Amino acid sequence: MNQVLSHIRQEVFTLVGTLFLVLSLGYRNIVMFWIAILFYIWMPLSRHMTEKVLQKLTVETFFNRIGIFPEEEAELVVDIKNGARFSPVRATIEFDLDEGMLLQVSDLFQVRTTKLLGVRRYAFDVYLASGEHVRIHLPALAQKRGVYRLFQAHIKINDRFGMLTLGRALDVKGMILVYPALKLIAGHRSFVSGFSGRKKAPRLLLPDPFYIRGIRPYQAGDSLRALDMKRSAQMNRLMTRMYESTSDEHLMVAVNIQTHPNPFVQNDALFEDVLRYTASWMLDSERLKIWQTIFMNVRQGKKAWTRFDLNPGSGGTGGMRRVLSFLARLQHTRPTRFAAVLKALEKDIKPSMHLVVISSWLDEEMINVLYVLKRKGAMIYTLQIETGIIRPLFDGQLMTHAKRFYQATASSERM
């Protein structure tokens, strides 16, 4: 709007200058002639000076945090510097931001907000002396999962007489991720600690927190500390100890983001609940030092699923941040078949391994694949989306139905 008004003012000044020029020639008035010349010279000169000042202004915007959860706060930092030596300026910063990230406006900078189609436009004025550097901190409250960045960002300034308004677009690079909100999973700690036969108490007087499982031939890249000198001397070749963690557990988690058997039917609320339970499960397991592998029916390259291997013993939380960032960016689009993801687990499933299925529904094809995994010795559980309770999958009539269907399929294949 300011650009339009500036263009109108410029056209009006040009018309007025032309009018004074015509009148000066008609009435042979030297005063009108010089007024016309002033209009023709002053407008381009003022515009040129304003453009120079605008080029000297540098603006950088960034968030002080990479990712946050809903109802948490971050800060949007706007760094403005006036590089002009003798030109104080009044600048107006304008940008758009999705309403899922709400800025806490302050009266200090006279922030103005307007809302249209789920997008909020923010604008505030800053007075800068020559060479002044100002850094503005605007608190931002996360309200909804997603990726947020500033767009349609502009800076505008007026000339000294308030007749011209010039502006340019800002190159905004900063963004912030809002992870899924966390939901309580009932009995998660007792479920993990109840893994029978998997945990081993560490032996006293041994600083190594691992339990020796066996030995194998030395391979390039193995740690020299793991060499078993006694066995190497007996077998006349280098042998390396194989360790089994005394406190970590490996867990397989299969997540189905399809909310309805019909892939064209989408339930956004149920989709968000699945992501919230997935994020809560991973964070709780990370705190308990559980090894886990996450499978999701989201296409990644040529594969029909996305896989994340989270090893708490590797140090740091980079893997967890990567998964949370993936969940923050995930859109409710058409996923791949969840049964294909479960079939891909067959080569990774081992006897007595635990598999947790996070899905809002299961059809016959999924149940049959899970029954095959059950027969291979896997312990399968489901996380109830409605209640947040972990339950064994195959109990009672469900087990009988899957068994009958499997036997009927096997008999038909023999025939």
LODRENGU-754682 format. One record per residue (C-alpha): residue in one letter; x, y, z. Coordinates in pm, 1 decimal. Layout:
! LODRENGU-754682
r=A | x=X | y=Y | z=Z
...
//
This chain:
! LODRENGU-754682
r=M | x=0.0 | y=0.0 | z=0.0
r=N | x=283.6 | y=240.4 | z=82.9
r=Q | x=445.4 | y=164.7 | z=-250.2
r=V | x=121.7 | y=253.6 | z=-430.8
r=L | x=87.4 | y=580.9 | z=-239.8
r=S | x=450.7 | y=664.7 | z=-312.8
r=H | x=394.4 | y=602.9 | z=-683.2
r=I | x=82.0 | y=822.1 | z=-678.1
r=R | x=269.2 | y=1102.7 | z=-503.3
r=Q | x=547.0 | y=1081.8 | z=-760.3
r=E | x=299.5 | y=1105.4 | z=-1047.1
r=V | x=126.4 | y=1400.5 | z=-881.2
r=F | x=457.3 | y=1584.4 | z=-840.7
r=T | x=539.0 | y=1519.4 | z=-1207.1
r=L | x=200.0 | y=1655.4 | z=-1317.7
r=V | x=236.8 | y=1961.6 | z=-1095.9
r=G | x=583.8 | y=2027.1 | z=-1234.7
r=T | x=451.3 | y=1995.7 | z=-1590.4
r=L | x=164.1 | y=2232.8 | z=-1505.8
r=F | x=399.9 | y=2497.9 | z=-1366.4
r=L | x=622.4 | y=2462.7 | z=-1673.3
r=V | x=328.0 | y=2519.0 | z=-1909.0
r=L | x=203.7 | y=2816.3 | z=-1704.0
r=S | x=550.9 | y=2970.3 | z=-1692.9
r=L | x=577.6 | y=2951.5 | z=-2071.1
r=G | x=225.0 | y=3083.1 | z=-2119.2
r=Y | x=247.7 | y=3373.3 | z=-1875.1
r=R | x=623.5 | y=3422.1 | z=-1916.7
r=N | x=666.7 | y=3400.3 | z=-1540.1
r=I | x=1020.6 | y=3320.4 | z=-1431.4
r=V | x=906.9 | y=3214.9 | z=-1079.5
r=M | x=676.6 | y=2946.2 | z=-1215.6
r=F | x=957.2 | y=2829.4 | z=-1442.2
r=W | x=1197.5 | y=2779.3 | z=-1153.1
r=I | x=926.7 | y=2605.5 | z=-949.8
r=A | x=877.5 | y=2359.2 | z=-1236.7
r=I | x=1255.0 | y=2301.1 | z=-1260.1
r=L | x=1262.6 | y=2240.0 | z=-883.0
r=F | x=995.7 | y=1974.0 | z=-911.1
r=Y | x=1177.5 | y=1798.7 | z=-1195.7
r=I | x=1517.5 | y=1806.0 | z=-1021.3
r=W | x=1418.8 | y=1753.6 | z=-656.9
r=M | x=1213.2 | y=1438.7 | z=-708.2
r=P | x=1485.5 | y=1231.3 | z=-883.1
r=L | x=1749.6 | y=1363.4 | z=-643.8
r=S | x=1543.8 | y=1276.1 | z=-335.5
r=R | x=1469.7 | y=932.1 | z=-478.0
r=H | x=1837.9 | y=869.9 | z=-548.0
r=M | x=1941.9 | y=969.4 | z=-194.7
r=T | x=1670.4 | y=749.9 | z=-42.2
r=E | x=1783.8 | y=452.8 | z=-250.0
r=K | x=2140.3 | y=500.1 | z=-126.7
r=V | x=2025.7 | y=499.8 | z=235.1
r=L | x=1813.1 | y=189.7 | z=171.5
r=Q | x=2114.2 | y=4.9 | z=33.8
r=K | x=2313.0 | y=87.9 | z=347.8
r=L | x=2054.8 | y=-78.2 | z=572.7
r=T | x=2133.2 | y=-441.1 | z=662.0
r=V | x=1870.7 | y=-663.0 | z=824.6
r=E | x=1918.3 | y=-1017.7 | z=956.7
r=T | x=1648.0 | y=-1229.6 | z=1118.4
r=F | x=1686.5 | y=-1561.3 | z=1299.5
r=F | x=1536.5 | y=-1766.0 | z=1581.0
r=N | x=1747.6 | y=-1832.5 | z=1889.2
r=R | x=1639.3 | y=-2199.4 | z=1897.0
r=I | x=1631.8 | y=-2471.1 | z=1633.1
r=G | x=1332.9 | y=-2668.7 | z=1759.3
r=I | x=1076.6 | y=-2643.0 | z=2037.8
r=F | x=762.0 | y=-2819.9 | z=2152.3
r=P | x=415.7 | y=-2659.5 | z=2152.0
r=E | x=352.1 | y=-2411.9 | z=2435.1
r=E | x=724.9 | y=-2341.0 | z=2455.0
r=E | x=878.0 | y=-2004.2 | z=2376.6
r=A | x=1160.7 | y=-1894.9 | z=2150.3
r=E | x=1283.9 | y=-1554.8 | z=2041.8
r=L | x=1277.9 | y=-1399.7 | z=1698.0
r=V | x=1585.2 | y=-1179.2 | z=1672.1
r=V | x=1581.9 | y=-892.2 | z=1421.0
r=D | x=1925.8 | y=-738.1 | z=1372.2
r=I | x=1919.7 | y=-395.9 | z=1197.3
r=K | x=2218.3 | y=-176.4 | z=1117.3
r=N | x=2223.6 | y=165.0 | z=951.2
r=G | x=2545.8 | y=188.0 | z=752.2
r=A | x=2481.9 | y=545.0 | z=631.2
r=R | x=2710.9 | y=802.0 | z=791.6
r=F | x=2500.9 | y=1119.3 | z=791.1
r=S | x=2146.8 | y=992.2 | z=736.5
r=P | x=1920.1 | y=905.8 | z=1030.2
r=V | x=1629.8 | y=699.3 | z=909.1
r=R | x=1292.7 | y=565.8 | z=1014.7
r=A | x=1254.6 | y=210.1 | z=884.6
r=T | x=946.7 | y=-9.3 | z=873.7
r=I | x=996.2 | y=-387.6 | z=892.3
r=E | x=711.5 | y=-604.5 | z=759.8
r=F | x=687.5 | y=-983.6 | z=740.5
r=D | x=433.6 | y=-1265.9 | z=740.2
r=L | x=426.1 | y=-1563.6 | z=975.5
r=D | x=185.1 | y=-1856.3 | z=1001.9
r=E | x=-54.0 | y=-1830.0 | z=1294.2
r=G | x=84.3 | y=-2151.9 | z=1446.2
r=M | x=372.6 | y=-1937.3 | z=1577.2
r=L | x=244.5 | y=-1636.3 | z=1771.4
r=L | x=474.7 | y=-1340.8 | z=1836.0
r=Q | x=431.7 | y=-1161.9 | z=2167.2
r=V | x=401.2 | y=-805.7 | z=2042.9
r=S | x=553.3 | y=-523.0 | z=2244.2
r=D | x=448.3 | y=-159.1 | z=2270.2
r=L | x=813.6 | y=-56.3 | z=2266.3
r=F | x=840.6 | y=-83.4 | z=1887.9
r=Q | x=472.5 | y=-25.3 | z=1804.9
r=V | x=419.1 | y=-366.4 | z=1646.6
r=R | x=108.6 | y=-383.6 | z=1427.5
r=T | x=-56.9 | y=-715.5 | z=1340.5
r=T | x=-319.1 | y=-816.9 | z=1085.7
r=K | x=-458.1 | y=-1164.1 | z=1018.9
r=L | x=-572.6 | y=-1308.8 | z=687.3
r=L | x=-625.9 | y=-1673.1 | z=582.6
r=G | x=-426.4 | y=-1822.0 | z=868.7
r=V | x=-130.2 | y=-1585.7 | z=821.3
r=R | x=-37.8 | y=-1296.6 | z=1046.9
r=R | x=138.4 | y=-989.2 | z=912.6
r=Y | x=361.9 | y=-804.4 | z=1154.6
r=A | x=494.4 | y=-452.7 | z=1104.1
r=F | x=692.7 | y=-225.7 | z=1335.0
r=D | x=889.9 | y=98.4 | z=1303.0
r=V | x=1249.8 | y=149.6 | z=1408.6
r=Y | x=1431.5 | y=482.3 | z=1435.8
r=L | x=1802.9 | y=454.3 | z=1352.5
r=A | x=2068.3 | y=719.4 | z=1379.2
r=S | x=2361.2 | y=717.7 | z=1140.3
r=G | x=2578.3 | y=413.1 | z=1209.9
r=E | x=2341.4 | y=280.3 | z=1477.7
r=H | x=2301.1 | y=-93.5 | z=1537.3
r=V | x=1975.3 | y=-221.8 | z=1689.8
r=R | x=1886.1 | y=-578.1 | z=1789.6
r=I | x=1520.0 | y=-651.0 | z=1862.0
r=H | x=1405.2 | y=-959.9 | z=2054.7
r=L | x=1044.5 | y=-1066.6 | z=1996.6
r=P | x=917.1 | y=-1360.7 | z=2207.9
r=A | x=744.0 | y=-1627.7 | z=1997.0
r=L | x=500.6 | y=-1885.5 | z=2138.3
r=A | x=464.1 | y=-2216.5 | z=1952.7
r=Q | x=103.7 | y=-2328.6 | z=1917.5
r=K | x=105.8 | y=-2592.9 | z=1643.8
r=R | x=343.6 | y=-2850.9 | z=1495.9
r=G | x=520.8 | y=-2751.6 | z=1177.9
r=V | x=806.1 | y=-2561.7 | z=1017.1
r=Y | x=793.6 | y=-2185.3 | z=1053.1
r=R | x=991.8 | y=-1918.2 | z=872.8
r=L | x=934.6 | y=-1556.0 | z=786.1
r=F | x=812.8 | y=-1483.3 | z=435.0
r=Q | x=709.5 | y=-1176.3 | z=237.5
r=A | x=960.0 | y=-978.8 | z=444.5
r=H | x=1028.4 | y=-618.4 | z=340.1
r=I | x=1196.5 | y=-308.1 | z=473.0
r=K | x=1061.2 | y=36.1 | z=379.9
r=I | x=1186.6 | y=388.1 | z=443.2
r=N | x=1065.2 | y=739.7 | z=362.3
r=D | x=1262.2 | y=1034.1 | z=233.3
r=R | x=1328.7 | y=1329.0 | z=460.8
r=F | x=1017.4 | y=1512.5 | z=349.8
r=G | x=783.1 | y=1213.4 | z=370.2
r=M | x=696.4 | y=1231.9 | z=3.2
r=L | x=856.0 | y=907.7 | z=-117.6
r=T | x=842.7 | y=553.9 | z=21.1
r=L | x=1093.9 | y=299.9 | z=-105.8
r=G | x=1141.7 | y=-60.7 | z=-3.1
r=R | x=1315.2 | y=-387.0 | z=-84.8
r=A | x=1266.4 | y=-753.1 | z=-6.0
r=L | x=1466.7 | y=-915.6 | z=271.4
r=D | x=1653.9 | y=-1243.1 | z=231.9
r=V | x=1527.1 | y=-1439.4 | z=531.8
r=K | x=1716.4 | y=-1761.1 | z=611.4
r=G | x=1619.8 | y=-1849.3 | z=966.8
r=M | x=1348.9 | y=-2100.6 | z=1053.7
r=I | x=1225.0 | y=-2290.1 | z=1357.5
r=L | x=1079.4 | y=-2639.1 | z=1396.8
r=V | x=787.4 | y=-2712.7 | z=1626.6
r=Y | x=789.3 | y=-3078.3 | z=1727.4
r=P | x=473.2 | y=-3279.9 | z=1800.3
r=A | x=324.0 | y=-3226.1 | z=2143.2
r=L | x=398.3 | y=-3501.1 | z=2393.5
r=K | x=129.8 | y=-3733.0 | z=2527.8
r=L | x=145.1 | y=-3957.0 | z=2832.0
r=I | x=197.8 | y=-4326.3 | z=2759.3
r=A | x=58.1 | y=-4525.9 | z=3049.4
r=G | x=294.2 | y=-4791.3 | z=3183.2
r=H | x=584.5 | y=-4714.0 | z=2950.0
r=R | x=852.2 | y=-4741.2 | z=3219.6
r=S | x=713.1 | y=-5064.9 | z=3364.1
r=F | x=676.1 | y=-5208.2 | z=3013.9
r=V | x=1039.4 | y=-5142.3 | z=2926.1
r=S | x=1173.7 | y=-5258.6 | z=3259.6
r=G | x=967.5 | y=-5576.6 | z=3232.7
r=F | x=1161.1 | y=-5717.9 | z=2938.2
r=S | x=1226.9 | y=-6067.7 | z=3067.7
r=G | x=1563.4 | y=-6230.2 | z=3010.5
r=R | x=1718.2 | y=-5930.2 | z=2835.8
r=K | x=1881.1 | y=-5730.8 | z=3113.2
r=K | x=2189.1 | y=-5853.8 | z=3295.9
r=A | x=2316.6 | y=-5705.4 | z=3618.7
r=P | x=2666.9 | y=-5559.9 | z=3576.5
r=R | x=2937.1 | y=-5745.3 | z=3764.8
r=L | x=3112.2 | y=-5564.5 | z=4045.4
r=L | x=3472.6 | y=-5443.0 | z=4029.3
r=L | x=3451.6 | y=-5414.8 | z=3649.4
r=P | x=3446.4 | y=-5061.4 | z=3508.4
r=D | x=3330.9 | y=-5186.6 | z=3167.7
r=P | x=2947.1 | y=-5158.7 | z=3158.0
r=F | x=2919.0 | y=-5440.9 | z=2902.0
r=Y | x=2878.3 | y=-5815.2 | z=2942.2
r=I | x=3103.0 | y=-6045.4 | z=2737.3
r=R | x=2886.5 | y=-6249.6 | z=2503.8
r=G | x=3158.6 | y=-6439.1 | z=2313.6
r=I | x=3460.3 | y=-6402.9 | z=2088.0
r=R | x=3517.1 | y=-6378.5 | z=1714.0
r=P | x=3812.5 | y=-6330.8 | z=1477.0
r=Y | x=3964.9 | y=-5985.1 | z=1472.7
r=Q | x=3843.7 | y=-5751.8 | z=1198.2
r=A | x=3993.0 | y=-5426.7 | z=1072.2
r=G | x=3862.3 | y=-5136.6 | z=1275.9
r=D | x=3806.5 | y=-5329.2 | z=1600.1
r=S | x=3926.0 | y=-5166.2 | z=1918.4
r=L | x=4256.6 | y=-5298.1 | z=2050.7
r=R | x=4111.6 | y=-5295.0 | z=2401.2
r=A | x=3866.0 | y=-5565.1 | z=2294.4
r=L | x=4141.6 | y=-5811.0 | z=2200.6
r=D | x=4138.5 | y=-6132.0 | z=2404.6
r=M | x=4508.1 | y=-6213.2 | z=2441.2
r=K | x=4455.5 | y=-6549.7 | z=2610.2
r=R | x=4220.0 | y=-6681.8 | z=2341.6
r=S | x=4438.6 | y=-6534.7 | z=2069.2
r=A | x=4740.4 | y=-6727.3 | z=2201.0
r=Q | x=4539.8 | y=-7049.9 | z=2225.4
r=M | x=4398.4 | y=-7024.4 | z=1872.1
r=N | x=4712.0 | y=-6871.9 | z=1719.5
r=R | x=4515.9 | y=-6582.5 | z=1568.5
r=L | x=4380.5 | y=-6251.6 | z=1692.0
r=M | x=4042.6 | y=-6286.0 | z=1862.5
r=T | x=3810.2 | y=-6003.6 | z=1967.5
r=R | x=3558.2 | y=-6006.9 | z=2251.0
r=M | x=3191.5 | y=-5953.3 | z=2161.6
r=Y | x=2997.4 | y=-5749.5 | z=2415.1
r=E | x=2631.5 | y=-5736.0 | z=2505.2
r=S | x=2501.4 | y=-5426.3 | z=2680.5
r=T | x=2396.5 | y=-5473.5 | z=3041.3
r=S | x=2143.4 | y=-5190.8 | z=3046.0
r=D | x=2046.5 | y=-5107.7 | z=2687.1
r=E | x=1760.3 | y=-5280.4 | z=2505.7
r=H | x=1692.2 | y=-5295.6 | z=2134.3
r=L | x=1333.3 | y=-5234.7 | z=2033.5
r=M | x=1152.2 | y=-5233.3 | z=1700.3
r=V | x=876.3 | y=-4973.2 | z=1657.3
r=A | x=645.4 | y=-4968.6 | z=1354.0
r=V | x=441.8 | y=-4651.0 | z=1303.5
r=N | x=141.2 | y=-4630.6 | z=1071.7
r=I | x=58.3 | y=-4270.4 | z=977.7
r=Q | x=-240.5 | y=-4376.4 | z=764.1
r=T | x=-546.4 | y=-4288.0 | z=971.0
r=H | x=-812.9 | y=-4477.5 | z=772.2
r=P | x=-824.6 | y=-4799.2 | z=567.2
r=N | x=-920.6 | y=-4582.5 | z=271.4
r=P | x=-600.6 | y=-4387.4 | z=189.1
r=F | x=-804.9 | y=-4100.1 | z=45.0
r=V | x=-982.3 | y=-4040.4 | z=378.2
r=Q | x=-776.3 | y=-3824.3 | z=611.9
r=N | x=-828.8 | y=-3755.1 | z=979.8
r=D | x=-598.2 | y=-3470.3 | z=1078.6
r=A | x=-666.4 | y=-3498.6 | z=1452.4
r=L | x=-586.9 | y=-3871.7 | z=1453.9
r=F | x=-276.2 | y=-3808.9 | z=1242.9
r=E | x=-146.7 | y=-3559.8 | z=1499.2
r=D | x=-216.9 | y=-3808.1 | z=1782.3
r=V | x=-8.0 | y=-4074.1 | z=1608.0
r=L | x=283.6 | y=-3833.3 | z=1573.3
r=R | x=250.5 | y=-3722.2 | z=1936.5
r=Y | x=261.0 | y=-4078.5 | z=2067.4
r=T | x=555.5 | y=-4156.1 | z=1839.4
r=A | x=755.2 | y=-3857.9 | z=1968.4
r=S | x=664.8 | y=-3939.4 | z=2329.6
r=W | x=766.2 | y=-4303.0 | z=2289.1
r=M | x=1104.5 | y=-4214.1 | z=2139.9
r=L | x=1186.4 | y=-3954.1 | z=2404.3
r=D | x=1085.1 | y=-4180.2 | z=2692.8
r=S | x=1288.8 | y=-4467.2 | z=2550.0
r=E | x=1585.5 | y=-4236.7 | z=2496.4
r=R | x=1581.1 | y=-4134.4 | z=2863.4
r=L | x=1581.0 | y=-4502.5 | z=2962.7
r=K | x=1872.5 | y=-4578.6 | z=2727.4
r=I | x=1676.7 | y=-4812.2 | z=2500.5
r=W | x=1811.3 | y=-4906.0 | z=2160.3
r=Q | x=1530.1 | y=-4870.6 | z=1911.7
r=T | x=1466.5 | y=-4882.8 | z=1539.4
r=I | x=1174.2 | y=-4682.2 | z=1403.3
r=F | x=993.2 | y=-4782.6 | z=1084.4
r=M | x=735.0 | y=-4549.5 | z=928.0
r=N | x=529.1 | y=-4598.9 | z=613.0
r=V | x=670.1 | y=-4287.4 | z=447.6
r=R | x=847.0 | y=-4331.4 | z=116.1
r=Q | x=1217.8 | y=-4250.7 | z=120.7
r=G | x=1383.3 | y=-4275.2 | z=-217.9
r=K | x=1310.8 | y=-4613.4 | z=-372.5
r=K | x=1210.3 | y=-4770.1 | z=-41.8
r=A | x=850.0 | y=-4776.6 | z=72.8
r=W | x=944.0 | y=-4694.2 | z=431.4
r=T | x=1163.3 | y=-4465.3 | z=637.5
r=R | x=1395.0 | y=-4612.3 | z=897.5
r=F | x=1566.9 | y=-4450.0 | z=1194.8
r=D | x=1821.4 | y=-4631.4 | z=1412.3
r=L | x=1852.6 | y=-4469.0 | z=1753.9
r=N | x=2144.5 | y=-4581.8 | z=1967.8
r=P | x=2168.0 | y=-4397.5 | z=2300.7
r=G | x=2516.7 | y=-4536.0 | z=2355.8
r=S | x=2659.5 | y=-4348.6 | z=2056.8
r=G | x=2662.7 | y=-4021.6 | z=2251.0
r=G | x=2472.6 | y=-3699.6 | z=2191.1
r=T | x=2113.8 | y=-3652.1 | z=2081.8
r=G | x=2168.5 | y=-3587.5 | z=1711.2
r=G | x=1969.4 | y=-3892.6 | z=1606.5
r=M | x=1674.1 | y=-3795.5 | z=1823.1
r=R | x=1676.4 | y=-3440.6 | z=1686.6
r=R | x=1680.5 | y=-3581.1 | z=1335.0
r=V | x=1369.4 | y=-3788.7 | z=1399.9
r=L | x=1189.2 | y=-3502.2 | z=1574.3
r=S | x=1274.4 | y=-3274.2 | z=1282.3
r=F | x=1133.0 | y=-3534.4 | z=1045.8
r=L | x=809.1 | y=-3549.4 | z=1247.2
r=A | x=785.9 | y=-3170.3 | z=1251.6
r=R | x=813.7 | y=-3153.5 | z=871.8
r=L | x=585.1 | y=-3449.9 | z=800.6
r=Q | x=271.3 | y=-3362.8 | z=606.3
r=H | x=-56.2 | y=-3554.9 | z=604.1
r=T | x=-20.7 | y=-3694.9 | z=253.3
r=R | x=-95.7 | y=-4038.6 | z=111.5
r=P | x=144.4 | y=-4288.9 | z=277.9
r=T | x=262.6 | y=-4627.6 | z=156.4
r=R | x=103.9 | y=-4957.5 | z=259.4
r=F | x=175.7 | y=-5037.5 | z=621.9
r=A | x=168.4 | y=-5412.3 | z=547.7
r=A | x=472.5 | y=-5364.8 | z=320.9
r=V | x=659.0 | y=-5204.9 | z=612.0
r=L | x=572.5 | y=-5496.3 | z=840.3
r=K | x=693.1 | y=-5743.6 | z=577.7
r=A | x=1024.4 | y=-5558.0 | z=563.7
r=L | x=1066.4 | y=-5627.9 | z=935.7
r=E | x=1080.3 | y=-6004.2 | z=883.0
r=K | x=1453.2 | y=-6003.2 | z=805.2
r=D | x=1531.4 | y=-5789.1 | z=1110.8
r=I | x=1308.1 | y=-5962.7 | z=1362.6
r=K | x=1484.5 | y=-6214.9 | z=1586.5
r=P | x=1340.4 | y=-6454.1 | z=1846.7
r=S | x=1236.6 | y=-6286.3 | z=2172.2
r=M | x=1266.6 | y=-5942.6 | z=2012.0
r=H | x=1001.9 | y=-5686.5 | z=2106.0
r=L | x=792.9 | y=-5508.9 | z=1842.0
r=V | x=561.5 | y=-5218.0 | z=1925.6
r=V | x=300.8 | y=-5120.0 | z=1666.7
r=I | x=164.0 | y=-4764.6 | z=1675.5
r=S | x=-139.6 | y=-4766.0 | z=1449.3
r=S | x=-498.8 | y=-4647.0 | z=1473.1
r=W | x=-630.6 | y=-4949.7 | z=1280.1
r=L | x=-528.0 | y=-5294.1 | z=1155.3
r=D | x=-670.3 | y=-5487.8 | z=862.9
r=E | x=-647.4 | y=-5858.3 | z=783.8
r=E | x=-329.1 | y=-5823.2 | z=577.5
r=M | x=-150.0 | y=-5648.9 | z=861.7
r=I | x=-274.1 | y=-5902.3 | z=1116.1
r=N | x=-151.0 | y=-6190.6 | z=901.7
r=V | x=196.9 | y=-6040.1 | z=869.1
r=L | x=208.9 | y=-5978.0 | z=1242.8
r=Y | x=101.5 | y=-6335.8 | z=1306.0
r=V | x=395.2 | y=-6457.8 | z=1093.9
r=L | x=628.1 | y=-6241.0 | z=1302.4
r=K | x=466.8 | y=-6383.5 | z=1614.0
r=R | x=540.2 | y=-6736.5 | z=1499.5
r=K | x=904.4 | y=-6639.9 | z=1452.0
r=G | x=925.3 | y=-6562.6 | z=1821.3
r=A | x=868.1 | y=-6186.8 | z=1823.6
r=M | x=681.5 | y=-6033.5 | z=2118.1
r=I | x=431.3 | y=-5792.1 | z=1963.3
r=Y | x=248.7 | y=-5510.3 | z=2140.1
r=T | x=23.6 | y=-5227.4 | z=2028.9
r=L | x=-7.2 | y=-4875.3 | z=2158.3
r=Q | x=-375.1 | y=-4784.4 | z=2184.7
r=I | x=-421.0 | y=-4440.3 | z=2029.0
r=E | x=-746.3 | y=-4375.8 | z=2216.9
r=T | x=-613.6 | y=-4452.5 | z=2566.2
r=G | x=-234.0 | y=-4445.2 | z=2537.5
r=I | x=-204.8 | y=-4794.4 | z=2691.6
r=I | x=36.2 | y=-5064.8 | z=2574.0
r=R | x=-126.7 | y=-5404.3 | z=2525.7
r=P | x=-17.8 | y=-5739.9 | z=2379.2
r=L | x=-154.0 | y=-5770.7 | z=2028.1
r=F | x=-250.6 | y=-6135.3 | z=1985.2
r=D | x=-487.1 | y=-6235.9 | z=2263.6
r=G | x=-804.7 | y=-6441.4 | z=2259.4
r=Q | x=-1023.4 | y=-6419.9 | z=1951.4
r=L | x=-774.4 | y=-6208.3 | z=1754.3
r=M | x=-511.8 | y=-6482.1 | z=1781.6
r=T | x=-764.0 | y=-6748.1 | z=1681.9
r=H | x=-882.1 | y=-6546.8 | z=1381.5
r=A | x=-529.6 | y=-6491.9 | z=1254.8
r=K | x=-440.4 | y=-6858.1 | z=1306.1
r=R | x=-748.1 | y=-6979.7 | z=1115.6
r=F | x=-683.5 | y=-6739.6 | z=830.9
r=Y | x=-318.5 | y=-6846.1 | z=812.8
r=Q | x=-409.6 | y=-7216.2 | z=807.3
r=A | x=-673.2 | y=-7158.4 | z=538.9
r=T | x=-422.3 | y=-6970.0 | z=325.0
r=A | x=-158.9 | y=-7241.6 | z=368.4
r=S | x=-407.2 | y=-7520.1 | z=273.9
r=S | x=-519.3 | y=-7331.9 | z=-36.6
r=E | x=-156.2 | y=-7291.5 | z=-147.6
r=R | x=-97.5 | y=-7668.7 | z=-112.4
r=M | x=-399.1 | y=-7739.2 | z=-328.4
//
